[in-house]
């Protein structure tokens, strides 16, 4: 009697497992999606000749599983205007599909009046709105990102916000257009402040003479990151994006481990 009962239980359990397997086989695979990156040199892929200078987009692409493709169109020296006039924005819109993401980070080259790439505050705002509207016209999902911090400390060792005006515009546009925002300006400032005036050099492209053959005379760059700094900035963006988008969160490698930096 006991053997018969155990046999029935075994057959029932086996049937449940088989039905579960059949049900799982009918779950459609996740649709592949693309995350486009639109921005400047702090986000851009770098040539080998620029190493160890690293854009945070270079680290960002390694966080996702095979269902996500990251296309980094960020380029050195670009502003919201020259990204359009140089045809880089068109390369994105021509390939946008519904439910793709577009991460938009500008400001470094817009805000400096002496640069040919500079834009007025009004132009900057209008260009951001254009990016949003054209992304939405393709049913894609635009996300605005405030410009990432420079390594700039005052005499008391407190980091200064060199992007205050243009970062504010990004925040204002996000509210006006009801677009999700990653405030990389504020979050990266907090990170760099934590490292302090001296320790933060380990995040940026700071090199002594003879330390790297790409920079035989050394380098003191408080705008562009090395590999560690780029990784840290990419982790900030990733953590925020995971909170903003459950869809993206489900496609992060090791997403079952929670939101960590």
C-alpha positions as CSV (number, residue, x, y, z in Angstrom):
1,X,0.0,0.0,0.0
2,X,2.8,2.4,0.9
3,X,4.6,1.6,-2.3
4,X,1.5,2.2,-4.4
5,X,0.9,5.5,-2.6
6,X,4.5,6.6,-3.1
7,X,4.3,5.6,-6.7
8,X,1.2,7.7,-7.3
9,X,2.8,10.7,-5.6
10,X,5.9,10.3,-7.8
11,X,3.8,10.1,-11.0
12,X,1.8,13.1,-9.9
13,X,5.0,15.1,-9.2
14,X,6.5,14.0,-12.5
15,X,3.4,15.1,-14.3
16,X,3.5,18.6,-12.7
17,X,7.2,19.0,-13.6
18,X,6.5,18.0,-17.2
19,X,3.5,20.4,-17.4
20,X,5.7,23.1,-15.9
21,X,8.4,22.4,-18.5
22,X,5.9,22.5,-21.3
23,X,4.5,25.9,-20.0
24,X,8.0,27.3,-19.9
25,X,8.6,26.3,-23.4
26,X,5.8,28.5,-24.6
27,X,7.2,31.7,-22.8
28,X,8.4,33.9,-25.7
29,X,12.0,35.1,-25.5
30,X,12.6,38.6,-24.6
31,X,12.5,41.1,-27.5
32,X,15.9,42.5,-28.1
33,X,16.3,46.2,-27.5
34,X,18.9,48.9,-28.1
35,X,20.2,51.6,-25.8
36,X,21.6,54.5,-27.8
37,X,24.0,56.9,-26.2
38,X,24.0,60.5,-27.4
39,X,26.6,62.7,-25.8
40,X,30.1,64.2,-25.7
41,X,33.7,63.0,-24.9
42,X,32.9,62.1,-21.3
43,X,30.6,59.3,-22.7
44,X,32.3,58.5,-25.9
45,X,34.3,55.4,-27.0
46,X,38.0,56.2,-27.2
47,X,40.8,55.3,-29.6
48,X,43.7,53.2,-28.3
49,X,45.9,56.2,-28.7
50,X,43.9,58.0,-26.0
51,X,44.3,55.3,-23.4
52,X,43.9,55.4,-20.4
53,X,41.3,58.1,-21.2
54,X,37.9,56.3,-21.0
55,X,34.3,57.4,-21.7
56,X,31.7,56.0,-19.3
57,X,29.8,54.6,-22.3
58,X,32.7,52.1,-22.8
59,X,32.1,50.5,-19.4
60,X,28.3,50.8,-19.6
61,X,27.9,48.3,-22.5
62,X,29.2,45.4,-20.4
63,X,26.5,45.5,-17.8
64,X,23.7,43.8,-19.9
65,X,22.8,40.4,-21.1
66,X,22.6,39.3,-24.7
67,X,19.1,40.8,-25.2
68,X,20.5,44.4,-25.0
69,X,22.7,46.1,-27.6
70,X,24.4,49.4,-26.5
71,X,25.2,51.7,-29.5
72,X,27.4,54.5,-28.4
73,X,27.2,57.5,-30.8
74,X,28.8,60.0,-28.4
75,X,31.8,61.8,-29.8
76,X,34.5,64.1,-28.5
77,X,33.7,67.8,-28.6
78,X,30.1,67.5,-29.5
79,X,27.3,69.8,-28.2
80,X,23.6,69.4,-28.7
81,X,23.9,71.4,-31.9
82,X,27.0,69.8,-33.5
83,X,25.7,66.3,-32.6
84,X,22.9,67.2,-35.0
85,X,24.8,69.1,-37.7
86,X,27.5,66.4,-37.9
87,X,24.8,63.8,-38.6
88,X,25.2,61.8,-35.4
89,X,21.7,62.3,-34.3
90,X,20.3,61.1,-37.6
91,X,22.3,57.9,-37.3
92,X,20.3,57.3,-34.1
93,X,16.9,58.3,-35.4
94,X,17.3,56.3,-38.6
95,X,17.8,53.1,-36.5
96,X,15.4,53.7,-33.6
97,X,12.7,51.2,-33.0
98,X,9.8,51.2,-30.6
99,X,10.8,50.6,-26.9
100,X,14.5,51.4,-27.6
101,X,16.1,53.8,-25.1
102,X,18.0,57.0,-25.9
103,X,20.3,58.3,-23.1
104,X,21.1,62.0,-23.8
105,X,23.9,63.7,-22.0
106,X,25.3,67.1,-23.1
107,X,26.5,70.3,-21.6
108,X,30.3,70.3,-21.5
109,X,30.7,71.8,-25.0
110,X,27.4,73.7,-25.0
111,X,28.2,75.9,-22.0
112,X,31.7,77.2,-22.9
113,X,31.1,80.5,-24.9
114,X,34.6,80.3,-26.5
115,X,34.0,77.0,-28.2
116,X,32.7,76.8,-31.7
117,X,30.2,74.1,-30.5
118,X,28.7,76.5,-27.9
119,X,25.0,77.0,-27.7
120,X,22.9,79.6,-25.9
121,X,20.7,78.4,-23.1
122,X,17.7,78.8,-25.3
123,X,19.3,76.7,-28.1
124,X,20.4,74.1,-25.6
125,X,16.8,73.7,-24.3
126,X,15.3,73.6,-27.8
127,X,17.8,71.0,-28.9
128,X,17.0,68.8,-25.9
129,X,13.3,69.1,-26.7
130,X,14.0,68.1,-30.3
131,X,15.8,65.0,-29.2
132,X,12.9,64.1,-27.0
133,X,10.2,64.7,-29.5
134,X,12.0,62.9,-32.3
135,X,12.7,59.9,-30.0
136,X,9.1,59.7,-29.0
137,X,7.9,60.0,-32.6
138,X,9.6,56.6,-33.1
139,X,8.0,55.3,-29.8
140,X,11.4,55.1,-28.3
141,X,12.1,56.1,-24.7
142,X,14.4,59.2,-24.2
143,X,16.1,59.7,-20.8
144,X,17.9,63.0,-20.0
145,X,21.2,63.0,-18.1
146,X,22.8,66.1,-16.6
147,X,26.5,66.6,-17.5
148,X,28.9,64.6,-15.5
149,X,31.1,66.6,-13.0
150,X,34.6,68.0,-13.6
151,X,37.2,67.6,-10.9
152,X,37.0,71.2,-9.6
153,X,37.5,72.0,-5.9
154,X,37.5,75.3,-4.1
155,X,40.1,76.4,-1.5
156,X,38.2,74.6,1.3
157,X,38.3,71.2,-0.6
158,X,34.6,71.4,-1.6
159,X,33.8,70.4,-5.1
160,X,32.3,73.1,-7.3
161,X,29.4,72.7,-9.8
162,X,30.8,73.9,-13.1
163,X,27.6,72.9,-14.9
164,X,25.1,74.7,-12.7
165,X,23.2,76.6,-15.4
166,X,23.1,74.0,-18.1
167,X,22.4,71.2,-15.7
168,X,19.4,73.2,-14.4
169,X,18.1,73.5,-18.0
170,X,18.3,69.7,-18.3
171,X,16.3,69.3,-15.1
172,X,13.7,71.9,-16.2
173,X,13.2,70.2,-19.6
174,X,12.8,66.8,-17.9
175,X,9.9,68.3,-15.8
176,X,8.4,70.2,-18.7
177,X,8.4,67.3,-21.1
178,X,7.8,64.6,-18.4
179,X,10.9,62.8,-19.3
180,X,12.9,60.5,-16.9
181,X,16.0,62.1,-15.5
182,X,19.4,60.8,-14.3
183,X,21.0,63.7,-12.3
184,X,24.6,62.6,-13.0
185,X,25.8,66.1,-12.2
186,X,24.8,65.9,-8.6
187,X,25.5,62.2,-8.1
188,X,29.0,62.4,-9.7
189,X,29.8,65.5,-7.6
190,X,29.0,63.5,-4.5
191,X,31.2,60.6,-5.6
192,X,34.1,62.9,-6.4
193,X,33.7,64.8,-3.2
194,X,33.9,61.5,-1.3
195,X,37.3,60.8,-2.9
196,X,38.5,64.3,-2.0
197,X,40.9,66.7,-3.8
198,X,43.8,64.3,-4.0
199,X,42.1,60.9,-4.1
200,X,39.8,62.0,-6.9
201,X,42.9,62.2,-9.2
202,X,42.6,58.4,-9.4
203,X,39.3,58.8,-11.3
204,X,40.5,61.2,-14.0
205,X,43.2,61.0,-16.6
206,X,46.1,62.2,-14.4
207,X,49.5,60.8,-15.4
208,X,53.1,61.6,-14.5
209,X,55.7,62.1,-17.2
210,X,56.8,58.8,-18.6
211,X,54.0,56.9,-16.9
212,X,52.2,56.1,-20.2
213,X,53.6,56.1,-23.8
214,X,50.4,57.9,-25.0
215,X,51.3,60.9,-22.8
216,X,55.1,61.0,-22.5
217,X,55.0,64.4,-20.9
218,X,52.3,63.4,-18.5
219,X,48.7,64.6,-18.3
220,X,46.5,66.6,-15.9
221,X,42.9,66.3,-17.2
222,X,40.1,67.1,-14.8
223,X,37.3,66.5,-17.3
224,X,38.0,63.1,-18.8
225,X,38.1,59.8,-16.8
226,X,40.5,56.9,-16.7
227,X,39.1,53.3,-16.6
228,X,38.2,53.5,-12.9
229,X,36.5,56.8,-13.1
230,X,34.5,55.8,-16.2
231,X,33.4,52.6,-14.5
232,X,32.2,54.6,-11.4
233,X,30.2,57.0,-13.6
234,X,28.7,54.1,-15.6
235,X,27.7,52.4,-12.4
236,X,25.8,55.6,-11.3
237,X,23.9,55.7,-14.6
238,X,23.2,52.0,-14.4
239,X,21.8,52.1,-10.9
240,X,19.5,55.0,-11.7
241,X,18.4,53.4,-15.0
242,X,17.5,50.2,-13.2
243,X,15.3,52.1,-10.8
244,X,13.6,54.0,-13.6
245,X,13.0,51.0,-15.8
246,X,12.0,47.5,-14.6
247,X,12.5,46.4,-18.2
248,X,16.1,47.4,-18.2
249,X,16.6,46.0,-14.7
250,X,15.5,42.6,-15.8
251,X,18.2,42.6,-18.5
252,X,21.2,43.5,-16.3
253,X,23.7,40.7,-15.7
254,X,23.2,39.4,-12.2
255,X,20.0,41.5,-11.8
256,X,18.8,39.1,-9.1
257,X,21.5,40.5,-6.8
258,X,19.7,43.7,-6.3
259,X,20.6,47.3,-7.1
260,X,24.2,47.8,-6.1
261,X,27.0,50.0,-7.2
